[in-house]
Amino acid sequence: NNFDFFSKFSNLEELNLKSIKIGNLIAQNLNLFSNLINLKILGIFFIDIDKIGYRVFEGLVNLEILRFTNNKINKVDSNSFKYLTKLKELYLNLNNLNEIGIGVFNDLISIEKICLNSNYNVYFINDSNSETNLDKTKTIFFDMFNQKYLDHLTEID
């Protein structure tokens, strides 16, 4: 299922969505943005949503920046970012995240910056047997972070 409205904008390179009612569609694992193959920047702000489904970003093969800020997200499915191999910056700040599986980041092979600040006591859990792909990450922003749960992360130079 695609959200037909976005199919009309296949040449779009930047899309910012604020305070629109698509939260339940994002949570239901629908690939809403699959026709936006040229999209490089996606911002989703002030959406009443509690989780990011696993097929939401399917088709966004050229996405470089994802801003999922100021929502009410508390859960990110382990394959939510599976198709975002060119993603360089991920902003999940100002949400309700408190537990993140390490496997969430496994497909982000180009990631350089992750912002998790202003979430509630975020900690990582080991939900994957493989190494994380955070070795290219240059910046990770945390605050209100429970550092005792960093045991499963590989060292970042």
C-alpha positions in Angstrom: 0.0 0.0 0.0 1.3 3.4 -1.0 0.0 6.7 0.1 -1.0 7.8 -3.4 -0.6 11.5 -2.7 3.2 11.3 -2.7 3.3 9.3 -6.0 2.8 12.6 -7.8 6.1 14.0 -6.6 8.7 11.5 -7.8 11.3 14.3 -8.5 11.0 15.8 -5.0 14.4 16.1 -3.1 13.2 17.5 0.2 9.9 16.9 2.1 9.0 18.3 5.5 5.7 17.2 7.1 4.5 18.9 10.2 1.4 18.2 12.3 -0.4 16.1 9.7 -2.4 13.0 10.5 -0.2 10.2 9.1 1.0 8.8 12.5 -1.1 5.6 12.2 0.1 5.0 8.7 3.8 5.2 9.7 3.2 2.8 12.7 1.4 0.3 10.4 4.6 -0.5 8.4 3.2 1.0 5.2 5.8 2.1 2.6 4.3 5.6 2.3 7.3 7.2 0.6 8.2 4.4 -1.9 7.7 6.6 -5.0 10.0 9.4 -3.7 13.2 7.8 -5.1 15.0 11.2 -5.5 14.2 12.4 -1.9 17.4 13.4 0.0 15.9 15.1 3.0 12.8 14.0 5.0 11.5 15.8 8.0 8.6 14.6 10.1 7.6 16.8 13.0 4.8 16.9 15.6 3.1 13.7 14.4 1.2 11.8 17.1 2.9 8.4 16.7 4.4 5.9 19.1 6.5 3.7 16.8 8.2 3.6 13.5 7.2 0.6 11.4 9.6 -1.5 9.4 8.6 -0.7 5.8 7.9 3.0 6.2 11.1 4.2 4.4 11.2 1.5 1.7 12.0 3.1 -1.6 13.9 6.1 -0.2 17.2 4.8 -1.6 18.8 8.2 -1.9 17.7 9.6 1.5 20.7 11.3 3.3 19.0 13.2 6.1 16.0 11.9 8.2 14.6 14.3 10.8 12.0 12.5 13.0 11.9 15.1 15.7 9.3 16.2 18.2 7.0 13.3 17.9 6.0 10.8 20.6 8.0 7.8 19.3 8.9 5.3 22.0 9.7 2.3 19.7 11.7 1.8 16.5 11.3 -1.6 14.8 14.6 -3.3 14.3 14.3 -3.1 10.4 12.9 0.5 10.3 16.0 1.8 8.6 16.7 -1.2 6.4 16.5 0.6 3.1 18.4 3.8 4.1 21.9 2.8 3.1 22.8 6.3 2.0 21.5 7.9 5.2 24.2 10.2 6.7 22.2 12.0 9.4 19.5 10.6 11.7 17.6 12.8 14.1 15.3 11.1 16.6 15.5 13.8 19.2 12.6 15.2 21.3 10.7 11.9 21.3 9.8 9.4 24.0 12.5 6.8 23.2 13.8 4.9 26.1 15.0 1.6 24.6 16.7 1.1 21.3 17.9 -2.2 19.9 21.4 -2.1 18.5 20.2 -3.9 15.4 18.2 -0.7 14.5 21.4 0.8 13.1 22.8 -2.3 11.2 21.7 -1.1 7.7 22.9 2.5 8.1 26.2 1.9 6.4 26.8 5.6 5.6 25.7 7.1 8.9 27.8 9.9 10.3 25.5 11.6 12.8 22.8 10.3 15.2 20.8 12.7 17.4 19.0 11.0 20.3 19.0 13.9 22.7 15.9 14.9 24.7 14.5 11.5 24.9 13.8 9.8 28.3 16.7 7.9 29.7 17.6 6.2 26.4 19.5 2.9 26.6 20.6 0.3 24.1 19.7 -3.4 24.3 21.6 -6.1 22.4 19.0 -7.4 20.0 21.4 -8.4 17.3 24.2 -11.0 17.0 26.1 -8.9 14.4 28.3 -5.9 14.8 26.8 -2.5 14.5 27.7 -0.3 11.6 28.4 2.7 13.7 32.1 2.8 12.9 31.7 5.7 10.4 29.6 7.7 12.8 31.3 10.9 13.8 28.8 12.4 16.1 26.2 11.0 18.5 24.2 13.4 20.6 22.8 12.2 23.9 21.4 13.8 27.1 19.4 12.2 29.8 21.2 9.0 28.7 21.8 6.0 30.9 25.4 5.2 30.1 25.5 1.8 31.9 23.7 0.3 28.9 26.5 1.0 26.4 28.2 -2.4 27.0 27.1 -3.9 23.7 28.3 -1.0 21.5 31.5 -1.4 19.6 34.2 1.2 20.3 33.9 4.3 18.1 37.2 6.1 17.3 
